[in-house]
Amino acid sequence: MTDPISFNKPLGPSSPQRGVADKAERKAAVSLFEANSAEASAQAVKAKSASAARDEVVLSNVAQIAKDQPAYDKAKVDSIKQAIKDGQYPLDARRIAENFHALEKMIRG
């Protein structure tokens, strides 16, 4: 009759020498398993880093142009600057004061 787990060892009482041999076999099997697990982990890390090294992002021309341009209308800002220099920009003192008052309320809570 054989062991239902290993299918090759006889069941029944074993000699003390067999017990030592079984321990040695188990220890060797565990060592082999740990070595294989460590090697598999190392290979997985290498494969993951190799695939990550190949990833890249390529922007289309339109995206690159949009990225290079400022997020505001430069021509409008320049025209407002020039109007302020020339004294032509209309300022509403009441509106400015109301905005400052609203900011003060937010700051003081």
C-alpha positions in Angstrom: 0.0 0.0 0.0 1.3 3.5 -0.9 1.0 6.9 0.8 -1.9 8.8 -0.8 0.2 12.0 -0.8 3.5 10.9 -2.3 2.3 7.7 -4.0 5.7 6.1 -3.6 6.4 5.6 0.1 5.0 2.6 1.9 2.6 3.3 4.7 3.1 1.9 8.1 5.8 2.1 10.8 9.1 3.4 9.6 12.6 2.9 11.0 14.4 5.7 12.7 16.8 5.9 9.8 13.8 6.4 7.5 12.6 9.3 9.7 15.9 11.0 9.3 15.8 10.4 5.6 12.3 11.8 5.4 13.4 15.0 7.3 16.3 15.4 4.9 14.0 14.9 1.9 11.6 17.5 3.2 14.3 20.0 4.0 15.7 19.5 0.5 12.3 20.0 -1.0 11.7 23.2 1.0 15.1 24.5 0.0 14.4 23.8 -3.6 11.0 25.4 -3.4 12.4 28.5 -1.8 15.2 28.8 -4.4 12.7 28.4 -7.2 10.4 31.0 -5.6 13.2 33.5 -5.2 14.3 32.9 -8.8 10.8 33.3 -10.1 10.3 36.5 -8.1 13.6 37.9 -9.5 12.6 37.0 -13.1 9.2 38.7 -12.5 10.8 41.9 -11.3 13.2 41.9 -14.3 10.3 41.4 -16.7 8.3 44.1 -15.1 11.2 46.6 -15.2 12.0 45.7 -18.8 8.4 46.3 -19.9 8.3 49.6 -18.0 11.5 50.8 -19.7 9.8 50.3 -23.1 6.7 52.4 -22.2 6.7 55.9 -23.7 4.2 58.7 -24.4 4.1 60.3 -27.8 2.2 63.6 -28.2 0.6 64.6 -31.4 1.6 67.9 -33.0 -1.6 69.6 -31.9 -1.0 68.5 -28.3 2.6 69.7 -28.4 1.6 73.1 -29.8 -1.1 73.5 -27.1 1.4 72.5 -24.4 3.9 75.1 -25.7 1.4 78.0 -25.8 0.4 79.9 -22.6 -2.9 79.2 -21.0 -4.2 82.8 -21.6 -4.8 85.1 -24.6 -1.5 86.9 -24.9 -2.9 89.5 -27.4 -5.7 90.4 -25.1 -3.4 90.8 -22.1 -1.0 93.0 -24.2 -3.9 95.2 -25.3 -5.1 95.7 -21.7 -1.5 96.5 -20.6 -1.2 99.1 -23.3 -4.6 100.6 -22.5 -3.6 100.9 -18.8 -0.3 102.6 -19.8 -2.2 105.0 -22.1 -4.8 105.8 -19.4 -7.6 104.4 -21.7 -8.6 101.4 -19.6 -12.0 102.0 -17.9 -11.8 101.4 -14.1 -14.9 101.2 -12.0 -13.9 102.3 -8.5 -17.1 101.0 -6.9 -16.6 97.5 -8.4 -13.0 97.4 -7.2 -14.0 98.4 -3.7 -16.8 95.8 -3.6 -14.3 93.1 -4.6 -11.8 94.2 -2.0 -14.5 94.1 0.7 -15.5 90.6 -0.4 -11.9 89.5 -0.1 -11.6 91.0 3.4 -14.7 89.1 4.5 -13.3 85.9 3.2 -9.9 86.5 5.0 -11.5 87.4 8.4 -14.0 84.6 8.2 
